[in-house]
Amino acid sequence: MGIVAGLDSSAGFTRIVVCDADTGAVLRQGHAPHPGEPKAADVDPQAWLLSLGEAASGGLLEGVQAIGVSAQQHGLVPLDAQGGLVRPAMVGNDKRAQVAAADLVEALGGRQAWAEAVGSVPQAGQPVAKLRWLARTEPENAQRVAMILQPHDWLVWQLLGRPVRRTTDRGAASATGYWSAGSGSYRPDLVELALGHQAVLPEVLGPADAAGTTPEGLLISAGTGETMAAAFGLGLGPGDAVVSLGASGSVMAVHHQALADPQGMITSFADATGMHLPVVHTSNAVRALRGSAEMLGVENLEELSALALKSTPGASGLVLLPYLEGERTPRLPHTAGTLSGLRRESMKPEHFARAAFEGMLCSLADAMDVLRGRGVEVRRVFLLGAAAELPAVQALAPAVFGAQVVVPQPADYTALGAARQAAWALGVSRGTLSPAAPPAWQGAAAQIFEPGEELAVGQAVRQQYAATRDQIHPGAFGS
């Protein structure tokens, strides 16, 4: 069918993959960091364009017929009535709006009201909270805001030559805090609640729609957020979940409907295919491993993993509740971690190391059970993050999660998802693909781990963990 490209503009760099539109085979790749301070909270969006241009240099996009754009979620690009920048863009991981987010929760009547309105409870990173922060902290700038875009929306608009029409997709829109994945519509009243007045919002495109065509004839697909693009690049479908192992953790799964959670533990995203991506976050994941390694005096997580595998399931009765920085799931924002079950025979480094891995995985399994409890099926679990390569994680995860575990080989899955979307939009525009079915690209190369005979052992580990959790934090999950 041709050649397509996928663009991932993350918080720190731009990655581009050029792929065969029929098979998804990667033909060429480009990469460039964003200029400027990597951890700045305020960024000139032109930095994203400069990075894009550098990543695409050397004829990388020669012969490309369509491009898909993914970018960091939760960023805010505030524009005035003429389309000019009101102030620098506020990036996704900016935490300044924590108080503003809490204000918004109270202003609408609580967490349940927000969950029912848009499928999520405001967090500091979301655009809706950034708008509230802007109104409270920079009121003159807030008054000038006439249009609101996210980074992916802004990049698509720039690539198309800044047309009158501005677009987004349902995946990116579902991360704003003022678009409902359940109803598929904006809540302009929530924009006004946050900003103090209405603003123009981008048109929400369908998964296979094109945002437009450049004067040179290059088709630009709808684009999407990083999370949705990565899920699409991995080839996720119903029955699949992704566990992301960063300092904090998350569990997301493909589901056929949006899930409104009165407790606010589930964030109801839309995906890039027309389905939904409910997500549950934990405040602690790999940070529990790193802290344990420091306590034990081992140099790295590889050594901690080897130490843990010298112990036995259940860690000789040791249980670590890894709530080191409070916890989001269960909702215990002011608690601390707990080490339970200390006996003379359990006071050995290998048992503590094992308890750290089991505690991290059981905490993430708790998050997965929040989704399962709402009818989300989980047959396969994709493990992402550098810690997914640790032998202890691979040995323990299938039994603890009670599912097949897939560890994909490292690849630019976000850029690949954007490229797959471009191929879909290109095929639909030519009448060779259906808007109902994306191109069937080959799935990610991966290692597969089955729970096998260890399933009962994993259940016992989880029971031990749950008994300790419920004793120390009774009713944390409503039990």
Order of alpha helices (4+ residues) and beta strands (2+ residues): beta-beta-beta-beta-alpha-beta-beta-beta-alpha-alpha-alpha-alpha-beta-alpha-beta-alpha-beta-beta-alpha-beta-beta-beta-beta-alpha-beta-beta-beta-beta-alpha-alpha-beta-beta-alpha-beta-alpha-beta-alpha-beta-alpha
